[in-house]
């Protein structure tokens, strides 16, 4: 018979028996040890990833602040610029993890704080925050942890604040027939050209026969070709000072005996260069209607913004400025052939002065009457140019471009 005391003793003996405990403890310890090892690996990876992300966000904040300061990025697209910079910096580390890359793209933000100084310049403080989930390894998954969040934050300020001074520039360009004449400057791209002439040659029987021969001669720029290059060079200068077309507006009108269809005022220089590149030479010369249109374009009152001109209203809406610099670039290679054209043009030049429009004039290989008109219209004699060949014309337009670009961009330390 089994008594209660016997059962009790048996239980005590079972509890005292240690023969199978090692195996049980080992079975329990293996997954715990594996999980701990997995966590250790992931923590190490997390530290490395955090360091990589921090470097990327530091670089993005600095690059964004610098780009804002030099005008290559606007506040409207600074967020995208910073995000793309972080993604680019991290691409080598996350190239095989598309999920993490997508999360980083949506998890990157840029906070832009502009500060205007006493000189009117603007500096920028940029805070870039970036985060993404790092996937853990299979051993860490045993603890129910599938990912670890990697995050960073970085602040940078632009060291130089840049004040952009807006401008509107209208070109009044002669396209009369004389613009097709050659200059004495050799075409740099095609320095020679072929021509044919009548000549006498000897045939196979030794007799002289009339023939057509071919020769080569220097290939000189025409005045019109020179003008197109000069305007393109000036446009490149303006684009360099205003790469995002935020502060520069240009327009153009050509003329011969009458004013031709104009290229209206628009942001940047693409409309200007396309218009000039399509010009051809024909007709006589009358500068009055085109110059009048130029003054009107820069001074006409806005119908939607009381107290402002159309150009002031356009700049106010785009860049916040209501007093853009106003310029006319006036070029001719001849004399006006229409009665009262000089008188009317001079009256409009006076009106330009009264409205604080700077007038640059270029008498390109022009005769004395043309030179006299353009000398009168120039705001100062420093704004009057008399190029006698294509090289001089390029130099004149480059000088105008440099002066306008200097006014456009002022650096404030």
C-alpha positions in Angstrom: 0.0 0.0 0.0 1.3 3.5 -0.9 0.9 6.0 1.8 0.9 9.8 1.7 4.3 9.9 3.2 5.7 7.7 0.4 4.4 10.0 -2.3 5.8 13.0 -0.5 9.2 11.4 -0.3 9.1 10.5 -4.0 8.4 14.1 -4.9 11.3 15.3 -2.8 13.6 12.9 -4.4 12.5 14.0 -7.9 13.2 17.6 -7.0 16.6 16.8 -5.8 17.5 14.9 -9.0 19.8 17.2 -11.2 20.7 14.7 -13.9 18.6 16.4 -16.7 18.8 20.1 -15.8 21.8 20.9 -18.1 19.9 19.9 -21.2 16.8 21.8 -20.3 18.8 24.9 -19.5 20.8 24.7 -22.7 17.6 24.4 -24.7 16.3 27.5 -23.1 19.5 29.5 -23.4 20.2 28.9 -27.1 17.5 31.1 -28.5 18.1 33.8 -25.8 21.8 33.8 -26.7 21.1 33.9 -30.4 18.6 36.8 -30.0 21.1 38.7 -27.9 23.8 38.2 -30.5 21.4 39.4 -33.2 20.6 42.5 -31.2 24.3 43.2 -30.7 24.9 43.0 -34.4 22.0 45.3 -35.2 23.0 47.8 -32.6 26.4 48.0 -34.2 24.8 48.4 -37.6 22.5 51.0 -36.2 25.4 53.1 -34.9 27.2 52.9 -38.3 24.0 53.8 -40.2 23.3 56.7 -37.9 26.8 58.0 -38.5 26.3 57.7 -42.3 22.9 59.4 -42.1 24.2 62.2 -39.9 27.1 62.9 -42.4 24.5 62.9 -45.2 22.2 65.3 -43.5 25.1 67.6 -42.4 26.2 67.8 -46.0 22.7 68.4 -47.3 22.1 71.2 -44.8 25.3 72.9 -45.8 24.7 72.4 -49.6 21.1 73.7 -49.4 22.1 76.8 -47.4 24.9 77.6 -49.9 22.6 77.0 -52.9 20.0 79.3 -51.4 22.6 82.0 -50.8 24.0 81.9 -54.3 20.6 81.8 -55.9 20.9 78.4 -57.6 18.1 77.1 -55.4 14.9 78.9 -54.4 12.9 78.5 -51.2 10.3 76.8 -53.2 12.5 73.9 -54.3 14.9 73.8 -51.3 13.0 70.9 -49.8 13.4 68.8 -52.9 17.1 69.8 -53.2 17.8 68.7 -49.6 16.0 65.4 -50.0 17.7 64.6 -53.3 21.1 65.4 -51.7 20.5 63.1 -48.7 19.3 60.3 -51.0 22.3 60.8 -53.2 24.7 60.6 -50.2 23.0 57.5 -48.9 22.6 55.7 -52.2 25.7 53.6 -51.8 24.5 52.3 -48.4 20.9 51.7 -49.3 21.1 50.6 -52.9 19.9 47.1 -52.1 17.1 48.2 -49.8 14.5 49.9 -51.9 12.0 50.0 -49.0 14.5 51.9 -46.8 15.3 54.3 -49.7 11.6 55.1 -50.2 11.2 55.6 -46.5 14.2 57.9 -46.3 12.8 60.0 -49.2 9.5 60.5 -47.4 11.2 60.9 -44.1 13.6 63.8 -45.0 12.4 67.3 -44.4 14.1 70.7 -44.6 13.2 73.8 -42.6 14.3 77.0 -44.2 14.6 80.2 -42.2 15.7 83.3 -44.1 17.1 86.4 -42.4 17.3 89.8 -44.0 20.2 92.0 -42.9 20.5 95.7 -42.7 21.9 95.9 -46.2 18.9 94.1 -47.7 20.8 90.8 -48.2 19.4 87.5 -47.1 21.1 84.6 -45.3 19.6 81.2 -44.7 19.4 78.8 -41.8 18.6 75.2 -42.9 17.6 72.4 -40.6 17.6 68.9 -42.3 15.9 66.1 -40.5 16.2 62.6 -41.9 14.9 59.2 -40.8 14.3 55.7 -42.1 13.7 52.2 -40.6 16.7 49.8 -40.7 15.6 46.1 -41.1 16.9 43.8 -38.3 18.4 40.3 -38.8 16.5 37.1 -38.3 17.9 36.5 -34.8 16.6 39.9 -33.6 13.2 39.0 -35.1 13.0 36.3 -32.4 12.5 39.1 -29.9 9.7 40.6 -32.0 11.8 43.5 -33.3 11.6 43.7 -37.1 13.3 47.2 -37.6 15.2 49.9 -35.8 14.6 53.6 -36.5 17.6 55.6 -37.8 17.3 59.4 -37.5 19.5 62.5 -37.7 19.1 66.2 -37.6 21.5 68.9 -38.9 21.6 72.7 -39.0 23.6 74.9 -41.3 23.6 78.6 -42.2 24.9 80.3 -45.3 28.1 82.2 -44.6 27.4 84.8 -47.3 24.1 86.5 -47.8 23.3 87.5 -51.4 21.0 90.4 -52.3 19.4 90.0 -55.7 18.5 93.3 -57.4 15.8 92.7 -60.0 16.0 94.2 -63.5 14.0 94.6 -66.7 16.0 95.0 -70.0 14.5 95.8 -73.4 16.6 95.5 -76.6 15.9 97.8 -79.6 17.9 96.4 -82.6 18.5 97.5 -86.1 17.7 94.8 -88.7 17.9 97.0 -91.9 19.5 95.7 -95.1 23.0 97.1 -94.2 23.1 94.6 -91.3 23.9 92.0 -94.0 27.2 93.7 -94.8 30.5 92.0 -93.8 32.7 93.2 -91.0 36.5 92.8 -91.0 36.4 90.2 -88.2 37.0 86.6 -89.4 34.4 84.0 -88.4 36.1 82.0 -85.7 34.1 78.8 -86.4 34.5 78.9 -90.2 37.5 81.2 -91.0 37.5 80.5 -94.8 34.9 80.1 -97.5 35.1 78.9 -101.1 34.2 81.0 -104.2 34.2 80.4 -108.0 35.5 82.6 -110.8 36.0 82.4 -114.5 39.5 81.3 -115.6 41.5 79.8 -118.4 42.9 76.3 -118.2 44.8 74.0 -120.5 43.0 70.9 -121.7 44.5 67.4 -122.4 45.5 68.5 -125.9 47.4 71.5 -124.6 44.9 74.1 -125.7 43.7 76.9 -123.5 40.0 76.8 -122.7 37.6 78.9 -120.6 36.7 77.3 -117.3 35.3 77.8 -113.8 37.9 77.8 -111.0 37.4 77.6 -107.2 39.3 79.6 -104.7 39.2 80.3 -100.9 39.0 83.6 -99.1 38.5 84.8 -95.5 35.0 84.3 -94.1 34.1 87.5 -92.3 31.2 87.8 -89.8 28.3 89.9 -91.2 27.0 92.6 -88.9 23.8 90.5 -88.2 25.9 87.4 -87.3 27.9 89.5 -85.0 24.8 90.9 -83.3 23.4 87.5 -82.7 26.6 86.3 -81.0 26.9 89.5 -79.0 23.3 89.2 -77.6 23.8 85.5 -76.9 27.0 86.3 -74.9 25.1 89.0 -72.9 22.3 86.6 -72.2 24.7 84.0 -70.9 26.1 86.6 -68.4 22.6 87.4 -67.2 21.8 83.7 -66.8 24.9 83.2 -64.7 23.8 85.9 -62.3 20.2 84.7 -62.3 20.2 81.0 -63.0 16.6 80.4 -62.0 15.1 83.4 -63.9 13.8 84.9 -60.7 15.0 88.4 -61.1 15.7 89.1 -64.8 13.0 90.0 -67.4 14.0 90.7 -71.0 12.2 91.8 -74.2 13.2 92.8 -77.7 12.0 94.6 -80.8 13.8 95.0 -84.1 13.2 97.6 -86.7 13.9 98.6 -90.3 11.6 101.2 -91.9 9.0 100.2 -89.4 9.0 98.4 -86.0 8.8 94.7 -86.3 6.8 92.3 -84.2 8.3 92.4 -80.7 9.3 89.6 -78.3 7.4 90.8 -75.2 8.9 91.2 -71.7 9.3 87.7 -70.1 11.3 86.0 -67.4 14.9 85.0 -68.3 16.6 85.3 -71.6 15.3 82.4 -73.7 12.7 84.5 -75.5 15.3 87.2 -76.2 17.9 84.9 -77.8 15.3 83.0 -79.8 14.0 86.2 -81.2 17.4 87.6 -82.1 18.6 84.4 -83.7 15.6 84.5 -86.1 16.3 88.1 -87.3 17.2 88.7 -91.0 18.3 91.9 -92.7 16.2 94.0 -95.0 14.8 97.5 -95.6 15.8 101.0 -94.5 16.0 102.5 -91.0 13.5 104.1 -88.6 14.3 103.7 -84.9 11.4 105.9 -83.5 8.5 103.3 -83.3 10.6 100.5 -81.8 12.3 102.8 -79.2 8.9 104.2 -78.3 7.6 100.7 -77.7 10.6 100.0 -75.5 9.9 103.0 -73.3 6.2 102.1 -73.1 7.0 98.5 -72.1 9.1 99.7 -69.2 6.8 102.4 -68.0 3.2 101.4 -68.7 0.9 101.3 -65.7 -0.5 98.1 -64.4 -4.2 97.6 -64.7 -4.3 95.2 -61.7 -1.8 96.8 -59.3 -2.6 100.4 -58.7 0.4 102.7 -58.4 2.8 100.2 -60.1 3.9 99.7 -63.7 3.5 96.3 -65.4 7.2 95.5 -64.8 7.0 96.5 -61.1 3.9 94.4 -60.6 5.5 91.4 -62.3 8.6 91.6 -60.1 6.6 92.1 -57.0 4.6 88.9 -57.7 7.8 86.9 -58.5 10.5 88.2 -56.2 8.9 90.7 -53.9 10.7 93.8 -55.4 8.9 96.8 -56.7 11.8 98.9 -57.9 13.6 96.8 -60.6 16.5 98.4 -62.6 15.2 99.4 -66.0 17.5 99.3 -69.1 17.2 99.8 -72.9 19.9 98.5 -75.2 19.7 100.5 -78.4 21.7 99.5 -81.5 21.9 100.8 -85.0 24.4 100.6 -87.9 23.1 103.5 -89.9 21.1 106.7 -90.2 17.4 107.1 -89.9 15.9 107.4 -93.4 12.4 108.6 -92.3 11.5 112.3 -91.7 11.4 113.3 -88.0 12.6 109.8 -86.9 15.6 111.3 -85.1 13.4 114.0 -83.4 10.9 111.4 -82.2 13.6 109.1 -81.0 15.3 111.8 -79.0 12.0 112.8 -77.4 11.6 109.1 -76.2 15.2 109.1 -75.0 14.3 112.1 -72.9 11.3 110.3 -71.5 13.5 107.3 -70.7 15.8 109.6 -68.6 12.8 111.1 -66.9 11.7 107.6 -65.9 15.1 106.5 -64.6 15.7 104.1 -67.5 19.4 103.5 -68.2 19.9 103.6 -72.0 23.0 101.8 -73.5 23.6 102.7 -77.1 25.7 101.0 -79.7 26.5 102.7 -83.0 27.9 99.7 -84.8 30.0 100.9 -87.7 27.4 103.6 -88.0 27.9 106.9 -90.0 28.1 110.3 -88.3 24.3 111.0 -88.0 23.7 107.6 -86.5 26.5 108.2 -84.0 25.1 111.6 -83.1 21.7 110.2 -82.3 23.0 107.4 -80.2 25.4 109.6 -78.4 22.4 111.8 -77.4 20.3 108.9 -76.3 22.9 107.3 -74.0 22.3 107.9 -70.4 26.0 108.9 -69.9 28.9 108.8 -72.4 30.1 105.7 -70.5 27.0 104.0 -71.8 27.7 104.9 -75.4 29.7 102.5 -77.6 31.0 102.8 -81.2 32.3 99.4 -82.2 34.0 99.3 -85.6 34.1 95.5 -86.0 32.6 92.4 -84.7 35.2 92.0 -81.9 34.4 95.5 -80.7 30.7 94.7 -80.7 31.3 91.5 -78.6 33.3 93.6 -76.2 30.5 96.3 -76.0 27.8 93.8 -75.2 30.0 92.0 -72.7 30.6 95.3 -70.9 26.9 96.0 -70.7 26.3 92.4 -69.5 28.9 92.8 -66.8 27.5 96.1 -65.6 23.9 94.7 -65.5 25.0 91.5 -63.7 26.9 93.5 -61.2 23.8 95.5 -60.4 21.8 92.3 -60.3 23.9 90.5 -57.7 25.4 92.2 -54.7 27.4 90.2 -52.2 27.2 91.1 -48.6 29.7 89.5 -46.2 
